[in-house]
Amino acid sequence: MNVTELNLSDRCEHFSCPERSVSPAVYILLYVCSAAVVLLTVCGNLLVIISVLHFKQLHTPTNMLVLSLAVSDFLVGALIMPFMLIWMVESCWIFGRVFCTFFVFVGCVLISLSIYIVALISVDRCLALSNPFFYTNTITRRTMSIVVYFNWCVCLMYIITFFYFNGNFMDLVMCPGECIYFVNEIWTVIDIIFSFIFPVSVIIILYSRVFLIAKKHATAIRELNNHTRPQTQKITSHSMKSERKAAKVLGILVAVFLVCLFPYFICSLLADVVGIPAETIHKMLIMLFLNSTINPFIYALFYPWFRRCIKLIITLQIFQTDSSLINVLS
């Protein structure tokens, strides 16, 4: 037995599949609730994807980021959450080594992707509010589509590099009943910087700036409303209000994402220092992925256009001629 195997055996010492102690009724209820969460995640994000792709009014640069996040959340619901929730209910990984490798790889790609999409949303809102003329003339739907595509490629390449240089991607060593990927110290630091410190710093700094700009805009709008103003000022006022509302809604989405993200990364950072159990980290990871379920509800609560789109999709009106031209923003 080599040093790596000895070190791994120490790490795996407390891992095992416990006997199931819940009653059959509770067991069935857990599976029903898990299925409901997966269904809500998949269907909710599918509605967002169809809405943004189908209705031409929604083909805006910001909505390209919303679409990208919805695709990422949809993949979480389809490829990650079913197996995460089964793992939670069974308290044991039952899908084997090969699928564990796929599961860990896809999960890491989607986590990195979601974090950087949210960071791009922060950049987008900051630009739109701080320099609206530059934003309108420079940031087109095509430009944002290229940015989104580049973001997907960078996140995918980073995770491939991460696993390749960490040494045991193709031969994942598993603890009994667990699907855990052990990372060496150097790549732990690199991953913390790339996947957490850098993007979260960007999000917090830029949204702090967005908040300050929005306050200035609110003051300016109040001053404009107190005086008789020409048509150009009315248009400016309306534009400022629209940008502030978009920043507010996306700010709520960003805040909820950070609330779901922080517990997982903090537990991961402190796991070896204070001895946090793998079961706790597993629960925090489920909380992070549940953000994918929450996002469509945020759109439904704060975006009237999304509620109109849902009605048109459910009633199958999107199959009518020229339905893509329906005004969903009024």
Secondary structure, 3 states (H helix, E strand, C coil): CCHHHHHHHHHCCCCCCCCCCCCHHHHHHHHHHHHHHHHHHHHHHHHHHHHHHHCHHHCCHHHHHHHHHHHHHHHHHHHHHHHHHHHHHHCCCCCHHHHHHHHHHHHHHHHHHHHHHHHHHHHHHHHHHHCHHHHHHHCCHHHHHHHHHHHHHHHHHHHHHHHHHHCCCCCCCCCCCCCCCCCCHHHHHHHHHHHHHHHHHHHHHHHHHHHHHHHHHHHHHHHHHCCCCCHHHHHHHHHHHHHHHHHHHHHHHHHHHHHHHHHHHHHHHHHHHHCCCHHHHHHHHHHHHHHHHHHHHHHHHHCHHHHHHHHHHHCCHHHCCCHHHCCCCC
